[in-house]
Amino acid sequence: MSESEEKRFATVDAGALREVCGRILTGVAVMTCQNGERKPVGITVNSFASVSLDPSLVLLRVRGESRGIAAVRESGALSFDIPAADQAAPCRAFARRETAGFGGLAPRPAVTGVPVLSDAPARPDRRSPAAFPAGGHETVVAEAVDLSPLREEQPLAFRRGGRPCPEALV
């Protein structure tokens, strides 16, 4: 590659990349599992997608130093609560490092035994997660073992760095 081509493909500014990517509506999920001490752990993730319907696989991205990724590795199972548009507060709570535990929330066990929130509109229960490093995050791929579409609600979505955006889905 020539020097002029290298300049043309220089790394972009992280703030500019965040600004551009922040224009994309982002779905949100709360990933739940148990750590090695069998204590419930929950973290908010905004990179959650279906990989395959057969076999039924999903992926999510978790910050590499997160307590959640360590718990995923220890647990062997995880679940996702897909929150409704009116559930921004629990998502924000699980987004903070100091609130990876469930605090005052009362989780119930999913089919795999991992803790789940009781009032999310949908919940896929997963097992056998595999994690792969990519940048400062880990990409986790897991197989579905149970699904719980619980109620018909607009899902929670964020835009521009975390502002709830329920009106975009109406």
C-alpha positions as CSV (number, residue, x, y, z in Angstrom):
1,M,0.0,0.0,0.0
2,S,1.4,3.4,-0.9
3,E,1.9,6.2,1.6
4,S,-1.0,8.2,0.1
5,E,-3.3,5.2,0.4
6,E,-2.3,4.7,4.1
7,K,-3.1,8.4,4.8
8,R,-6.5,8.0,3.1
9,F,-7.3,5.0,5.2
10,A,-6.1,6.4,8.5
11,T,-7.9,5.5,11.7
12,V,-10.9,7.6,12.3
13,D,-11.5,9.6,15.5
14,A,-13.3,7.5,18.2
15,G,-15.7,10.4,19.0
16,A,-16.6,10.9,15.4
17,L,-17.3,7.2,15.0
18,R,-19.5,7.2,18.1
19,E,-21.4,10.2,16.7
20,V,-22.0,8.5,13.3
21,C,-22.9,5.1,14.9
22,G,-25.1,6.9,17.4
23,R,-27.5,7.7,14.7
24,I,-28.5,4.0,14.4
25,L,-31.4,2.9,16.5
26,T,-30.0,0.4,19.0
27,G,-32.0,-2.4,20.6
28,V,-31.2,-3.2,24.2
29,A,-31.2,-6.5,26.3
30,V,-30.2,-7.4,29.8
31,M,-28.0,-10.5,29.8
32,T,-28.3,-12.5,33.0
33,C,-26.4,-15.5,34.3
34,Q,-24.8,-16.7,37.6
35,N,-21.2,-16.3,38.6
36,G,-19.0,-19.1,40.0
37,E,-20.5,-18.5,43.5
38,R,-24.0,-19.0,42.0
39,K,-24.9,-15.3,42.6
40,P,-27.0,-13.6,39.9
41,V,-25.3,-11.2,37.5
42,G,-26.9,-8.9,35.0
43,I,-25.5,-6.5,32.5
44,T,-27.0,-4.3,29.8
45,V,-25.9,-5.1,26.3
46,N,-26.7,-3.2,23.1
47,S,-25.1,-5.6,20.6
48,F,-27.6,-8.5,20.4
49,A,-28.5,-10.2,17.2
50,S,-29.8,-13.5,15.8
51,V,-27.0,-15.4,14.1
52,S,-28.9,-18.5,12.9
53,L,-32.4,-20.0,13.1
54,D,-31.2,-23.5,12.6
55,P,-29.3,-24.1,14.8
56,S,-30.8,-21.3,16.9
57,L,-27.9,-19.0,17.8
58,V,-27.6,-15.5,19.0
59,L,-24.7,-13.2,19.6
60,L,-23.9,-10.4,21.9
61,R,-21.0,-8.1,22.6
62,V,-19.7,-7.6,26.2
63,R,-16.9,-5.3,27.3
64,G,-13.8,-7.5,27.9
65,E,-13.2,-6.4,31.5
66,S,-16.8,-6.7,32.5
67,R,-17.8,-8.9,35.4
68,G,-20.5,-10.2,33.1
69,I,-18.1,-11.9,30.7
70,A,-16.4,-13.7,33.5
71,A,-19.7,-14.9,34.8
72,V,-20.7,-16.1,31.3
73,R,-17.6,-18.2,31.2
74,E,-18.2,-19.6,34.6
75,S,-21.9,-20.2,34.2
76,G,-22.3,-22.2,30.9
77,A,-25.7,-20.7,30.5
78,L,-27.3,-17.2,30.1
79,S,-30.5,-15.5,29.4
80,F,-31.6,-12.2,27.9
81,D,-34.5,-10.1,29.1
82,I,-35.6,-8.0,26.2
83,P,-37.1,-4.9,28.0
84,A,-40.1,-2.9,27.0
85,A,-40.0,0.8,26.2
86,D,-41.0,1.7,29.7
87,Q,-38.1,-0.3,31.3
88,A,-35.2,2.1,30.8
89,A,-34.4,2.3,34.6
90,P,-33.4,-1.4,35.1
91,C,-31.4,-1.3,31.9
92,R,-29.5,1.8,33.1
93,A,-29.0,0.1,36.5
94,F,-27.4,-3.0,34.9
95,A,-25.3,-0.8,32.7
96,R,-23.3,0.4,35.7
97,R,-20.4,-1.7,36.9
98,E,-21.4,-1.4,40.6
99,T,-24.8,-2.8,39.9
100,A,-24.0,-6.0,38.1
101,G,-25.8,-7.8,40.9
102,F,-29.6,-7.7,41.1
103,G,-29.7,-5.4,44.1
104,G,-33.4,-5.0,45.1
105,L,-34.8,-6.9,42.1
106,A,-36.3,-10.4,42.7
107,P,-35.2,-12.6,39.8
108,R,-36.8,-16.0,39.1
109,P,-35.0,-19.0,37.6
110,A,-35.2,-19.7,33.9
111,V,-35.1,-23.2,32.4
112,T,-31.3,-23.3,32.6
113,G,-31.4,-22.1,36.2
114,V,-30.0,-18.6,35.5
115,P,-31.8,-15.7,37.0
116,V,-34.2,-13.6,34.9
117,L,-36.3,-10.5,35.4
118,S,-39.9,-11.3,35.9
119,D,-41.6,-8.6,33.8
120,A,-39.7,-8.4,30.5
121,P,-41.8,-8.8,27.3
122,A,-39.6,-11.5,25.8
123,R,-36.8,-13.8,27.0
124,P,-34.6,-16.3,25.1
125,D,-32.8,-18.7,27.4
126,R,-29.4,-19.9,26.1
127,R,-26.7,-22.4,26.9
128,S,-23.2,-23.3,25.8
129,P,-21.9,-19.7,25.2
130,A,-18.6,-19.4,23.4
131,A,-16.7,-16.1,23.7
132,F,-14.2,-14.6,21.2
133,P,-12.1,-11.5,21.7
134,A,-12.6,-8.6,19.3
135,G,-11.2,-5.2,20.1
136,G,-11.9,-4.3,23.7
137,H,-15.0,-6.5,23.8
138,E,-15.9,-10.2,23.7
139,T,-18.3,-11.6,21.1
140,V,-20.5,-14.3,22.7
141,V,-22.4,-16.8,20.7
142,A,-25.0,-19.1,22.4
143,E,-27.6,-21.6,21.6
144,A,-31.3,-21.2,22.4
145,V,-32.9,-23.8,24.7
146,D,-36.1,-21.9,25.6
147,L,-38.1,-18.9,24.5
148,S,-40.6,-16.9,26.4
149,P,-42.5,-14.2,24.5
150,L,-44.4,-12.9,27.5
151,R,-46.4,-9.9,26.4
152,E,-46.8,-7.6,23.4
153,E,-44.9,-4.4,24.0
154,Q,-42.7,-2.0,22.1
155,P,-39.1,-2.9,22.9
156,L,-36.7,-0.5,24.5
157,A,-34.3,1.2,22.0
158,F,-31.6,3.8,22.4
159,R,-30.2,6.4,20.1
160,R,-27.2,8.8,20.3
161,G,-25.3,7.4,23.2
162,G,-28.1,6.0,25.4
163,R,-31.1,8.3,25.2
164,P,-34.3,6.2,25.3
165,C,-36.1,6.4,22.0
166,P,-39.5,4.7,22.3
167,E,-41.1,7.1,19.9
168,A,-39.0,5.8,17.0
169,L,-40.7,2.4,17.2
170,V,-44.3,3.6,17.1
